[in-house]
Amino acid sequence: MIAGGTLLTSDTLTDAQRRDIAARVVASGKRMNRMVGDLLDLTRTRFGDAIPIARAPLDLDVLSKQIVAELTSQHPAGIRYVARGDLRGEWDADRIGQVMSNLLRNAIDHGGHDTPVTLKVEGRRDDVVIEVHNRGRTIPPKVLTTIFDPLTRSHDPSDGIA
């Protein structure tokens, strides 16, 4: 296969094909950047440092719609988005986006491929609740004890968790 940069300069491609290739390259770069950032965050926490938080005024409805739009193409059954209440506040857009993306990706990967994933964001009196639901198998209790441990994954096929 021809490398992305070489392919983009090919005379045989249409402008639409070039845009598609360029969009894939950009998306891959962003994904790699997020992975490196996640690894740096993990390293920081392992050494006892806090993960930096940069709060700024943000409407979680806008951020949620953006993340849903980015991930919808990865799930044939789609992502259903439900918003309720006031979702404005001071948030770290990168961190909240990271959490939403990770939860949605996991729901897509471990849910029913023929049923939609649901992202529900609800502004309540004193807080905002973010919920992600899929129709996948329930996570077994023995896996729940380590599910949020860094670099830990269930390897028992009977767990229902990959």
N, C-alpha and C positions, 0 to 999 in steps of 0.2 A: 504494500500500500504506500502511496505517496504521502509524505509528511504534510500536515495542514498548511504550512506556509508555502511550500512548493505547489501544492494543489490549488491554492488560492490564486496563484499567478498563471495558472493554465489557461490557454486560449479556448479550451473546449467547454468551459463552464458558462452558464448563464449568470446574470447578476443575482437572480434568486438563489441559485445554488451556492454562489459565493457568500451571500448573506447567511444562508443556513449553516455553512461550514464555519463561518466567523462566529456565529451565535453559539455553536457547539464548543468551539475553542474557548470562548469567553466563559461559558457555563462550566467547563472543565477546570479552567483556571480558578474560578470562584470556589468550586468544590474543593480543589486542592488547598486553597488558601484557608478555607474553613477547617479542613482536616489538620493543617499545621497549627492553626489557632487553638483547636481542641487539644492537641498534644501539648502545646505550651501551657494552656490552662491546667491540664492534668499535672504537668511538671511543677507549676507554681504551687498547686494545692499539696502535692507530695512533700514539698519543702516548707510547708506551713505558711506560705504567702496567700494572701487573699486574691481572688479574681477581681481585677479592676472593673468598677461599675461607673458608667458615665450617664447619669440621668439627664433627660431633656424633655420638654413638653412633647407629647406624642399621643395620637389617637390610635389605640390598638385595633380599631376597626380597619383603618387604612393598612397597617402592617399585616394584619391577618389576611386581608384580601390579597395582598401582594404575595404572601407565602403560599396561599392556596392556589393562586394562578401559576406560580413557579412549579408546584408539585403535581398539579392536576394531570399533566401529560404522563406522569409515572404510574398512574392508576387508572386502568381501563374503566372501572365502575364509577370513577369520579370522587371528588371530595365535596361533601355538603357542608356549607358554612352557615352557622346560626349566630347572630349577634343580638344581645339584649342589653339594655341599660346604657349608662354613660361609660364609655371606654376611654375617656381622656384622662391623662395624668402625666406624671413625670416618670418615664421609664427609660431603661437602657435598650434602645431598639435592637442593637446587635445581640444582646444576651437573650431578650425575650424572643427574638426571631430565631435564635439558635435553639432554644427550648422547643418552640412550636415546630420548627423544621424537624428536629430529632424525633419528637413524639409522632408527628405525622408520617415520617419515613418508617418508623417502627410499626405503626398501625398499618401502613401499606404493605410492608414486608411480611407481617405476621397475621394479617387479616384475610378474610375471604376475598379472593381476587374478583369475584363477580358481585360483590356488594360494596356500596360506597363507605368511605370513611367519613366520620362527622367531626368537625371542629366546632365547638361551642365556646363562645367567649361572652361572659355575662358580668356586667357591671352591677355590683350590689352597693349597699349603703356605704360600707367602709372598705371594700376590696373588690377585686376583679378575679373571677374564677375562670380558668382555662381548662376545658375538658376535651379529650380526644377519645373517640369510640370507634371500634371496628367490630366485625362479626367473626373475629378469629377465636381460636380456642382460649379458654380462660387460663391465665398464668397459674401454674400449680403453686401451692403454699411454700413448698421447699425451695422453689426458684425465687420467690419474692424476697427471701432473706438476703440474697446476694445480687438481685437484679440491678441495683444502682452502684455496685462496686465497680471501680474502673477496670477496664480490660478483662472483665469477667463475662463468661457466656456459658449457658447451659449446653452441655454436649450430649446429654441423654436424649435420644430421639423420642422417647416416650413422654418427655416434658412438654412437647408441643411448641417449644421455643427453639429457634435456630441459633 
